[in-house]
Amino acid sequence: MATSRSYYTLVTSLPAMPARFDVDRLPISLTRLEERLNLLERDDAAVVGELRSFLFWDRHLRDWSDDEVVAQYDRLIETLANPVAREIVVFRMDTRTVLSGLRRRRRGLGPPPGVGEWAGHVRRNWKQQDFALGWKFPWIAEVDELLDTDRHLDIHRILLGNSWHHWRRLAEDYTFEFEVVLLYLACWEIIARWVGLDAERGARRFEKLIEEATREHRDIYH
């Protein structure tokens, strides 16, 4: 696979990413992004297809059993030859494994089966507060504390922010190569998740206001 293939036209056609991920709108719509991706060569388009499938699958992991997650992860790692695509998958799954460990420990459960580079490390260091991984995942202590609260959006902000900064730093190593497209997709997905979370929070807030208004109306007129 030609991982160093240049995509000057494609890269320059993509709107610049914002300085922060926690914005109100996407830099480019999904429809227009897909139009741009049509400029990819066939083998690179296949890699992007695999990565996009993973990012979509990653949003719905609650519907999968542990064995299914392990099998899907192993398949992806075996299929994806591009180093950056593999790193995106591994980084995301490592984050999920550590977060799953924190949640399971709060519930009095044992270590998660987990996948990725640090799954075994988490199991071996289960009794340590940060699984002896604070140096690798500096967000562990803060997220661990937030799990005792209802500040779920703050947890998402920390984890998405961590991924955002990681991909943005890595993108500095490339100019118009295929890897720029992969990292752009990874960043676009982070913004899409945040925008979705913010919209969901807004919808819940609106429903709560309607419920309160209805209750006040009932109390006054009944």
Buried (B, 14 or more C-beta within 10 A) or exposed (E): EEBEBEBEEBBEEBEEBBEEBBBEEBBBEEEBBEEBBEBBEEBBBEBBEBBBEBBEBBEEEEEEEEEEBBEBBEEBBEBBEBEBBBBBBBBBBBBBBBBBBBBBBEEEEEBBBBBBEBBEBBBEBBEEEBBBBEEBBEBBEEBBEBBEEEEEBEBBBBBBBBBBEBBBEBBEEBEBBBBBBBBBBBBBBBBBBBBEBBEEEEEEEEEEEEEEEEEEEEEEEE
